[in-house]
Amino acid sequence: QVQLVESGGGLVQPGESLRLACAASGVITIPLSVAWYRRGVDKTREWVGGITTGGTTDYEDSVKGRFTISRDNAKNTIYLQMNNLKPEDTGVYYCRHTSDDGVYWGQGTQVTVSS
């Protein structure tokens, strides 16, 4: 079993930044691979980006150059640094980990970008 807990969401104005964290515990492989998703106001779940075990990152086109995923192996935590936030980035952000045992999701953290 793997447990994922997201944190760091909040209300910010356009152009501001937030850093989300996804803390993993349980039976995990280190380095941890994680994907970030978000569910926007239209309730559609969208892939935001991810980091592989080897450290390769990839991002959805609309967040490239603004979002950065990093990892702290000592803390079993994945971060999503979000800069220059836009209203369309509003949503609930989730991290997901896939292992041989299954697919695990966190509970999500709300990000609201509004002036």
NORZI-V746429 format. One record per residue. N is the residue number from 0. RES is the residue in one letter. SS is DSSP state (2 for helix, 1 for strand, 0 for the rest). NEAR is the number of other ideal C-beta (glycine too) atoms within 12 Angstrom. Layout:
BEGIN
[[N	RES	SS	NEAR] [N	RES	SS	NEAR]]
END
This chain:
BEGIN
[[0	Q	0	13] [1	V	1	29] [2	Q	1	19] [3	L	1	36] [4	V	1	26] [5	E	1	34] [6	S	1	24] [7	G	0	27] [8	G	0	30] [9	G	1	21] [10	L	1	17] [11	V	1	26] [12	Q	0	18] [13	P	0	20] [14	G	0	17] [15	E	0	22] [16	S	0	23] [17	L	1	32] [18	R	1	28] [19	L	1	42] [20	A	1	30] [21	C	1	46] [22	A	1	29] [23	A	1	33] [24	S	1	19] [25	G	1	19] [26	V	0	17] [27	I	0	29] [28	T	0	20] [29	I	0	22] [30	P	0	23] [31	L	0	38] [32	S	0	33] [33	V	1	47] [34	A	1	33] [35	W	1	46] [36	Y	1	32] [37	R	1	39] [38	R	1	23] [39	G	0	25] [40	V	0	18] [41	D	0	11] [42	K	0	10] [43	T	0	13] [44	R	1	20] [45	E	1	26] [46	W	1	23] [47	V	1	39] [48	G	1	37] [49	G	1	31] [50	I	1	32] [51	T	0	20] [52	T	0	20] [53	G	0	13] [54	G	0	17] [55	T	0	14] [56	T	1	27] [57	D	1	22] [58	Y	1	24] [59	E	0	25] [60	D	2	13] [61	S	2	20] [62	V	2	32] [63	K	0	16] [64	G	0	14] [65	R	0	27] [66	F	1	35] [67	T	1	26] [68	I	1	36] [69	S	1	24] [70	R	1	33] [71	D	1	20] [72	N	2	19] [73	A	2	10] [74	K	2	19] [75	N	0	28] [76	T	1	31] [77	I	1	45] [78	Y	1	31] [79	L	1	43] [80	Q	1	26] [81	M	1	38] [82	N	0	21] [83	N	0	23] [84	L	0	34] [85	K	0	25] [86	P	2	20] [87	E	2	22] [88	D	2	38] [89	T	0	28] [90	G	1	31] [91	V	1	28] [92	Y	1	47] [93	Y	1	35] [94	C	1	45] [95	R	1	32] [96	H	1	41] [97	T	1	21] [98	S	1	21] [99	D	0	11] [100	D	0	13] [101	G	1	13] [102	V	1	18] [103	Y	1	28] [104	W	1	26] [105	G	0	33] [106	Q	0	19] [107	G	0	25] [108	T	1	31] [109	Q	1	26] [110	V	1	38] [111	T	1	26] [112	V	1	30] [113	S	0	19] [114	S	0	13]]
END
